[in-house]
Amino acid sequence: MGNEKRALICGISGQDGAYLAQLLLNKGYEVYGTSRDAQMSSFHNLVRLNIRNRVTTESMAPNDFRSVLQVLAKVKPDELYNLSGQSSVGLSFQQPVETLESISVGTLNILEAIRFIDLPVRFYNAGSGECFGNISEAADENTPFHPRSPYAVAKSAAFWEVANYREAYGLFACSGILFNHESPLRPERFVTRKIVSAACRIAAGSKEKLTLGNISICRDWGWAPEYVEAMWLMLQQKDPDDYVIATGESHSLEEFVAAAFDAVGLDWRAHVVSDPSLYRPTELAVGRGNPEKSQKRLGWKAQYKMHDVVRMMVREEQNR
């Protein structure tokens, strides 16, 4: 095998985990990935990217310290990417305890295991632009957090755990504060994929209506395969630090819907209904990130903006 780097991706079965695995394999890494039950998981995203057989998978429950320690001791990674934990803002209102535990306790266990095992592991933690809450200006690394969902509360706690271990124990630990990033690997409970799938079905003759909640919300949407590159870049720096990863542009959900239907030659207004019961208890009106620091320090800049993302997702959906 030689002396190539070894990476461990916790939560490899998700969208980001799969694209990150692909990126690292292309860079010559030996890639290990975890899910709660590796024997039972289909790892369908790895299968879709055609890399399932190139990744070694292990079972790990991030909120079980012994399980985390065992996997770390076995794999001995050079780089560890924590992308595990409940990933849906909407679901976090229904499962606040599971969300808080899987994200904040999971992150703490991994940090503590790295400290305990005393290997020079470089650690990346998946933060979230959701932590900022409602903002009037684009958020950067110094914008205060005001989380407005159980998901964002958990991600905020995890962010400060990472900062704390970096400062207290000198760990090489970073958080990427990622704004929304989409791809064809998104599950359908995510609104972007729900919109794209419905638009393609309707274009193919389905008579359904697409039902959405509040379409006036604005988000900073990027392309997931690009965002995983930023994660990797953070762990290649001389010093560990936190970075906002975003396009710097904000668009309303209505614009996203219009772009998706436009891509299949339809007028969205004829096919979409808004249902107030789908509104969340507290909804962010605007999300937008300021990626200046990641451009300067990492040399990373989003090439794809919202309209590109929609086009690529529609194309892939139609090819399927």
Residue pairs with C-beta under 8 A, 6 or more apart in sequence:
1 30
4 28
4 29
4 30
5 28
5 29
5 30
5 78
5 79
6 29
6 30
6 31
6 32
6 75
6 76
6 77
6 78
6 79
7 24
7 29
7 30
7 31
7 32
7 77
7 78
7 79
7 80
7 81
8 32
8 33
8 34
8 71
8 72
8 75
8 77
8 79
8 80
8 81
9 17
9 20
9 21
9 24
9 31
9 32
9 33
9 34
9 80
9 81
9 83
10 33
10 34
10 60
10 62
10 80
10 81
10 82
10 83
10 84
10 106
10 110
11 17
11 34
11 35
11 82
11 83
11 84
11 85
11 126
12 18
12 20
12 21
12 33
12 34
12 35
12 43
12 46
12 55
12 57
12 83
13 33
13 35
13 41
13 43
13 44
13 45
13 46
14 45
14 83
14 87
14 185
15 45
15 183
15 185
15 186
15 224
16 83
16 126
16 181
16 224
16 227
16 228
16 231
17 33
17 45
17 81
17 83
18 45
18 46
18 48
18 49
18 51
18 185
19 49
19 183
19 185
19 224
19 225
19 228
20 81
20 83
20 228
20 231
20 232
21 31
21 33
21 46
21 49
21 51
21 55
22 49
22 51
22 225
23 225
23 228
23 229
23 232
24 31
24 232
25 31
25 51
25 54
25 55
27 232
29 79
30 56
31 54
31 55
31 56
32 55
32 56
32 57
32 58
32 75
32 77
33 43
33 46
33 55
33 56
33 57
33 58
34 57
34 58
34 59
34 60
34 71
34 84
35 41
35 43
35 57
35 59
35 60
36 59
36 60
36 61
37 59
38 57
38 58
38 59
39 59
41 57
43 52
43 55
43 57
45 185
46 52
46 55
48 185
58 71
58 74
58 75
59 67
60 67
60 68
60 70
60 71
61 67
61 68
62 68
62 82
62 84
62 85
62 102
62 105
62 106
62 107
62 109
62 110
63 101
63 102
63 105
63 106
63 109
64 109
65 109
65 112
65 113
68 109
68 110
68 113
69 113
69 116
69 117
72 80
72 110
72 113
72 114
72 117
72 119
72 121
73 117
76 119
77 121
78 120
78 121
78 122
79 121
79 122
79 123
79 124
79 235
80 110
80 114
80 121
80 122
80 123
80 124
81 124
81 126
81 231
82 106
82 107
82 110
82 123
82 124
82 125
82 126
83 126
84 102
84 106
85 99
85 102
85 103
85 106
85 107
85 126
85 154
85 158
86 92
86 95
86 98
86 99
86 102
86 103
86 151
86 154
88 151
88 189
88 190
89 130
89 149
89 151
89 152
89 280
90 189
90 280
91 99
91 151
91 189
92 99
92 149
92 150
92 151
92 154
93 149
93 150
93 280
93 281
95 150
96 150
99 150
99 151
99 154
100 150
100 153
100 154
100 157
102 154
103 151
103 154
103 155
103 157
103 158
104 154
104 157
104 158
104 161
106 158
107 125
107 157
107 158
107 161
107 162
108 158
108 161
110 123
111 123
111 161
111 162
111 165
111 171
111 173
114 121
114 123
114 165
114 171
114 173
115 165
115 169
115 171
120 172
121 171
121 172
122 172
122 173
122 174
122 235
122 240
123 162
123 171
123 172
123 173
123 174
123 235
124 174
124 175
124 176
124 231
124 234
124 235
125 158
125 159
125 162
125 173
125 174
125 175
125 176
126 155
126 175
126 176
126 178
126 231
127 155
127 158
127 159
127 162
127 175
127 176
127 177
127 178
127 242
128 151
128 152
128 155
128 177
128 178
129 139
129 177
129 178
129 179
129 180
129 220
129 244
129 246
129 287
129 289
130 147
130 148
130 149
130 151
130 152
130 155
130 284
130 287
131 145
131 147
131 152
131 155
131 156
131 159
131 177
132 139
132 143
132 144
132 145
132 146
132 287
133 145
133 146
133 147
133 148
133 152
133 284
134 146
134 148
134 284
134 285
134 286
135 143
135 286
135 287
135 288
136 286
137 143
137 288
137 290
138 246
138 248
138 250
138 288
138 289
138 290
139 177
139 244
139 288
139 289
139 290
140 244
140 289
140 290
140 292
140 293
141 177
141 242
141 243
141 244
141 293
145 152
145 156
145 159
147 153
147 155
147 156
148 282
148 283
148 284
149 280
149 282
158 175
159 175
159 177
159 242
162 173
162 174
162 175
162 242
163 173
163 175
163 242
165 171
165 173
166 172
166 173
166 174
166 240
171 240
172 235
172 240
173 240
174 234
174 235
174 240
174 241
174 242
174 243
175 242
175 243
176 227
176 230
176 231
176 234
176 242
176 243
176 245
177 242
177 243
177 244
177 245
177 289
178 227
178 230
178 245
178 246
179 219
179 220
179 221
179 222
179 244
179 245
179 246
179 247
179 287
179 288
179 289
180 192
180 219
180 220
180 221
180 222
180 287
181 221
181 222
181 223
181 224
181 226
181 227
181 245
182 190
182 192
182 193
182 221
182 222
182 223
182 224
182 309
182 313
183 223
183 224
183 225
183 309
183 312
183 313
184 193
184 312
184 313
184 316
184 317
184 320
185 224
186 192
186 193
186 224
187 193
188 194
188 197
191 212
191 253
192 221
192 256
192 309
192 313
193 313
194 210
194 212
195 210
195 212
195 256
195 257
195 260
196 260
196 310
196 313
196 314
196 317
197 317
198 206
198 208
198 210
198 271
199 210
199 260
199 261
199 263
199 264
199 266
199 268
199 271
199 314
200 264
200 314
200 317
200 318
201 208
202 208
202 210
202 261
202 264
202 266
202 271
203 264
203 265
203 266
209 271
209 272
209 273
210 257
210 271
210 272
210 273
211 272
211 273
211 274
211 275
211 278
212 253
212 257
212 272
212 273
212 274
212 275
212 278
213 274
213 275
213 276
213 277
213 278
213 279
213 280
213 283
214 253
214 274
214 278
214 279
214 280
214 283
215 252
215 253
215 254
215 257
215 272
215 274
216 252
216 253
216 254
216 285
217 252
217 253
217 283
217 284
217 285
217 286
217 287
218 250
218 251
218 252
218 253
218 285
218 286
218 287
218 288
219 250
219 251
219 253
219 256
219 287
219 288
220 246
220 247
220 248
220 249
220 250
220 287
220 288
220 289
221 247
221 251
221 256
221 305
221 306
221 309
222 245
222 246
222 247
222 302
222 304
222 305
222 309
223 302
223 303
223 304
223 308
223 309
223 312
226 302
226 303
226 304
227 245
229 300
230 243
230 245
230 294
230 298
230 300
233 294
233 298
233 299
233 300
234 240
234 241
234 243
234 298
237 297
237 298
241 297
243 293
243 294
243 297
243 298
244 289
244 290
244 291
244 293
244 294
245 289
245 291
245 294
245 300
246 288
246 289
246 290
246 291
246 302
247 289
247 291
247 302
247 304
247 305
247 306
248 288
248 289
248 290
248 291
248 302
249 288
249 305
249 306
250 286
250 287
250 288
251 306
255 306
256 306
256 310
257 268
257 272
258 268
259 306
259 307
259 310
259 311
260 268
260 310
260 313
260 314
261 267
261 268
261 271
261 272
262 268
263 310
263 311
263 314
264 314
264 318
291 300
291 301
291 302
294 300
294 301
295 301
304 312
